[in-house]
Amino acid sequence: MVAVENVAFVFVAGLLTALATGLGAIPFFLVDEFSDRWNVLLWGLASGIMVAASLFGLVREGLAYGSPLLMVPGILAGVLLVVVAHELLDDFDQSPEQFERADFKKLLLILGILTVHSFPEGVAVGVSFAELGLESATPESAVGILGVSVPLLAVFMTVAISIHNVPEGTAIAIPLRSLGVSEWKMVWWAVFSSLPQPVGAVIAYYFVTLAKAFLPFGFGFAAGAMVYLVLTEFVPEALEYGDGLPGGGKRELTAGVAVGVLAMVPLAFV
């Protein structure tokens, strides 16, 4: 029987990673609005961050947990999620006053996909706690936190996912800014998109064997959804803003993507 306090500890660890996502929206407290050129750059930045996070984070973690063959159906399922989401949102007939219908559909799609993608990261946090066990960790492989012997692997994974979530919060805030969402709401939506992480952490802590077996599928699922979202939403949106710029904004888009990818390169070594 798993101790309730251990489950609570794992949940708090997952919640901390979710809260870290909100930090990515902080820069937008200092900026009111962006020109078309900056909008193209920022959409490119978001695209680069998300694609690089998929490759350096999700795909790499998925390969580390099992066969790449299990990632393929996961990637296809992620792409299917975006396709189905597009179809469902086409039938969405409610138009909140603060958004145009098309913008609200885009908001739902972005937040929905990013929320789904965050669940496997929470699972990874839970697995890191469950592999050694909170109570059985040896002094050489654990650190004391609030009187609890926490595996070093769990500490590392919680910190790594938290760092990983900060630029993801920025990637969420960029399109929300272009949709006219306020700063504090951007922080909230960024955190909201990662709230499945503490839930995933607790579930994985209980069912670590099953979770480890399906982690490649889960990471592939998230990566497929994110990359397809970038290709079908972020890039077209950037080019729409850049329509009146020299070269159609392609130079700004390329520069933004490059900066986003470079910003995420350190994750390949975490």
N, C-alpha and C positions, 0 to 999 in steps of 0.2 A: 504494500500500500504506500503510495507516494505521499509524503508529508505535505500538508496544506501550506505551511510556511515556505517550503521549497518551490511549490507551484507559484506562490505569490512573488517570490524572489525572481523567478524566471519571467513572470508577467511584467514586473517592474523593469527588468533589463530590456525586454522588448519594447516597452513604452518609452524608455529613454531613446532608443534608436528612432522611434517615430517622432518624438519631440525634436530631435536633431534636424529633421526635414524642414521644420519651420524656420530654422536659421537661414535657409537659402533665400527666403523672401526679404531679409533685412535690407539689402541694398536698395530696394524699391521704396523705402521710407525716405530716401535722399533724392529720388528722381521723380518728377511729376509726370512727364510724358516724353515720348520719343518721336523723332522725325521718321519718315519712311525709310531712310538709310539705316537708322539705328534699329528700326523694327526688323528689317531684313537681317541685320547682323545678329540681333538677339534671337530670332527664330532659327538662324543658322547655328548659333551657340547652343540653343536647346537641342537641336537635332544632333550636333556633335556629341554633346554630353550623353544623350540617351543611347545613341548607337555605341559609343565607346563603353558606357556602363554595361550595355548588353554583352559586348565582346569581352571586355576586361574583367567584368564582374560576374554576370549571370552565366554566360557560356563557360567561362573558365571554372567557376564553381561547379557547374553541372558536370563537366568532364572529370573533375576531381572526385566526384561522388559515385561515378559509375560509367557504364558503357555509353559512348556517343550515340549508339543506335537508339537508346531510349530518348535522346534529346530530339531526334528528328520528328517523331509524332508529336512531341511537345511543342516544337516550333510551328508545325502545321496547325496544331490546335490553337496556338496563340494568334496566328494569322486569321484563322476562321473566326475567332472571337471578335476581331476588329470588323471583319466583313459583316457578321451578324449584327454587331452593334450599329454599324452604318444603316443596315436595313431597318432595325427597330427604331432608330432615331428618325428615320424618314417618316415614320408613322406617328411621331410625337406631335400632338396638336395643342399643347399648352405653351403659351408665350408669356413668361414673366415680364413685368413692366421694365425692369432694368436691363433686359437683353432683347436684341432682335432674335427672331426664331432661329436663324441659322447660327448665330453666335452661341445661343444657349445649347443647341445641339452639340456644337463643338466643345463647349465647356463640359457637358456631360460625358462625351466620348473620352476626352483627355483625362478627366478625373477618374472615370470608370476603369480605363485601361491601367492607369498608374496605380490605382487601388488594388486591382487584381495582381499586378506585377509585384507588389510589396510583400505578398503573403509568403512566397518561398524564402525571402530574406529572413522573415520571422522564424520560419521553420529551421533555417540554418543556425539561428541563435539558439533555439531550443535544443537542436541536436548537439551543439557544442556543450551544453550543460549536461545532457543526458549521457553522453559517451563515457564520462568518468564518474558521474554521480556526485551530487553535492555533498553527500555524507561520507563517501568512500575515497575522496581525493586525498592523495598523500601530500605531506608537507612540501616535497620537492616539486609537485605539479599543481599546487594550489596557493591561493592567497586569501588571507582573512579579510572579509568585508562585512562590517556590522555584525561581527560575531559568527559569520557563516564562512565555512571553508569552500571557496569558489574555485573551480578549475581554471588554470591559466588560459586554457584554450577558450573557455567561455568568456573570459575577460577580453581576450584578443578579438574574438568574433564580435562581441558587443561594440567595442571601440571601432573596429573596422567597418561594420555596417553603419554606425553612426556617422563616421567620416564620409562614407559612401553616400549617405542620405542628404548631406548638406548641398552638394551640387545638384542632386535630384530635386531638392526643394526649389533651387533656382530655375531648373528646367520647367517646373510646374508654374512658378510665378511669372515667367516670361510671357507665355500665352495668356495667362489670366490678366496681366497688366494691359495687354493689347485689347482685351475684352472689357476693360473699364472697371475691373474689380478693385476694391479698396485694399490698402496695405494690410490691415489687420485681417481682412477676409482672405487675403493671399496666404498669410501665415496659417490661418485656420485650415484652408483647403490643402495646403502643403502637409500639415500634420495629419489631417483627415485621410489623405491618400496613403499614409503609412500606418494607420491604426490597425490594419489586419496583422501587423507584425507581432504585437504582443499575443494576439490570439493564436497565430501560427506557432509562436514560440512555446506556448503552453501545450498545444496539441502535439507538437513534435517531442516535447519532453515526456509525454505519456506514451507515445507510439513511435519511439525512436527507430526501431527496426523497420517498421513500415515506411516511415518518413525517409530514411536513408535510401531505401530501395527505389522510391519514386522521386527523389530530389532531382535527378537529371531531367526527368519529364517536366517537373515544376519550373526549373530554371529555364529550360528550353521554351516552355509555354510563355513565360514572361518575356524572354528575349524576342521571340517571334512577334508577340503583340507590340512591343515597343518599337522594333525596327519598322514593322509594317505601318504603324501609326505615324512614324516620322515620314515615310515615303508618301503616304496618302493624305496627310493633314499638314504636317509642319512645313515641308518643302513647298507644296503648292501655295500655302499661306504666305510664305516668305516671298515667293515669286510674284504673288499678287500685289504685295506692298512695293515690290521693286519694279513694277511695270513701267513707272514713269522715270526711272533712274537710267543713267547710261549703261548699256549692256543688259538692261532688264533686271539689274540687281544681282546678277549671277556672281560678280566678283565679291560683293558684300556677303552673299550667302556662303560662298566657298571659304572666305576668311573667317566667318563665324563658326562654320563647321570645324575648320582646322583648329581654332582656339579651343572649342569645346572638347575636341578629341585630345589635344595636348594637355588640357586641364585634368583629364581623367587618366592619363598615362600612368601617374604614380600608383593608381589602384592595381595595375598589373603586377606591382611588386609588393603589395600589402598582403 
